[in-house]
Amino acid sequence: MNRTPVLEARDLRVRRGGTEVLAIDSFILHENETLALIGPNGAGKSSLMLTLAGLLEPASGHLLFRSEQFPTGSGATGYRRRIAMVFQEPLLFDTTVFGNVAAGLKIRGVPPGEIRERVDATLQRFRIAHLAGRSARKLSGGEAQRTSLARAFATRPEVIILDEPFAALDPPTRQLLTDDLEQVLREWGTAAILSTHDQGEALRLADRMMVMNNGAIIQSGPPSEVMNRPATEFVASFVGMENIFTGTTTTTIGGLLYLEVAGTHLEVMGDGVTGEDVVFCIRPEHVVLSVGTPESHTSARNVFPGKVIRIVPQGLYQKLYLECGFTLVAAVTNQSLQELRLAPGSPVVASFKATAVHLFRSG
Amino acid sequence: MEVLFQGIREALRLLLTLDREVLSITLLSLKVSGLATLISVGMGMGGGTAVALTEFPGKRLLVSVVNTGMGLPPVVVGLLVTVMLWRNGPLGALEILYTPTAMVIAQTVIAAPIVMGITIAAIQNLPPNLKLQILSLGASRPQMLLLLVREARLPLLAAVMAGFGGVISEVGASIMVGGNIKGYTRVLTTATVMESGKGNFDTAIALGIILLTLCFGINYLLTVVQQRERPR
């Protein structure tokens, strides 16, 4: 990936209705990069996106586009013409699909012949050429959002900002649109910022993931790092780390820590000091379940006999709540569940590697 | 019933023979109400769009005042404008009382809040993020305003119709500030009141029918504009 920054923000402060809603010390979006913004409602994702799109004026700080300071006031129009934004609602105009996709080009004063050419190509690319003459009011949710995406991409923006674009769509439509968006982003190399509540979508599309809370960026990094090595307890719980525990270091031996949690002992990789209180987490999918003798045939350093207390179906997999002296959550496929014949009350052995445990200091 | 048929016959006669007096009354009605509507559209749509898109202290109070203004009784407007334009009034020096200009002013005072009130509601009824979406498409502020107005064209044209309908049919203000002077400030409504008062019901009905036809014609034209270019 090209590491040239396209968008940068430094010491950015944004106020809305007299309240500070954004306090960003540093933000960078690189060329050709897809950045996924995740965080709870009210975390500041939309405010950050609106600010980066030139639609919300910051109270202070620096905003740079290709190393140049953002213009303000009427000068911002030129800057906004290099960026496009798609909202959760399609926000289509009361005209045809063609008219909608042509809107950004008409605004820029592109000659009619060129508009037709570019709109036709974009309609083809988003597979809505057959809808060109249809009224935007008569489109399904998926078709409307496809039109909204096509309208944004028709202007060939250097950066595209997508604020939960698929949140209101049903899962199959969402899947199809995500496929098309992924292809367009890769083919056209457009730098993109995508905010989403769907971590699957973020993992699939993003080169980098950024977690926000209370108007600040809490963690930024490759998706695998954010998902497996969360920086804080908040990030851990937000990215689905349901196994978050507090323990005390009892022994440290060469990069291996021995922890005591509710009377149970665990081995984890990491540095620490004896007697130190720590918080650690384990992803449910890193917990391995077996039935039979606890210690047999495993390299996992942490093996706990226990029993299933609850099974919660999650679609393609099942979430199992286990009692092992402490409550541990494991995620297994439907097939594994059937093969192991697990049901509430079944005895089970849970294990996980010392490297599967992610440690952060409690302080 | 006979009176009604006689009135219809009289209306047809007046229209077909292009009666000079009726023609001049109709043209003046169109001129005064058309001009008042035009000024009201400029003021009401401009002001209404600005109010709808801006947040400021006292906005709710202003919108309430405008909404109250949508139901202003024409006689009260007539009285107010008369007092202002009276020889010793604040605007007496203009010497425009009992002129078509005074009638245009009074009718503008009636129509502007109607247009403005409907405009505020129409623009506020658009999706809240539409303004941001238009700006993010690269629109300048004037382009954004034009696109918003285009999106709200159905209720906005209804605002024009309501404004025009309100002034072409009012009589109280026109008679008070115009004086119903023959050949100068006599319009369809004031002439209808006068003929009816004199017991000339056939002429009054004829003028009423002309007024109704005029209203229908103008509203039909506006409806055609309102409904055209809507994709199927």
Interface residues (C-beta under 8 A of the other chain):
Chain A: L50 A53 G54 L55 S74 T77 R80 R81 I83 A84 M85 F87 E89 L91 F93 D94 T95 T96 G99 A103 G104 I107 R108 G133 R134 S135 A136 R151 A152 T155 I161
Chain B: P127 N129 L130 L132 Q133 L135 S136 L137 G138 A139 S140 R141 Q143 L147 R150 E151 E229 R230 P231 R232
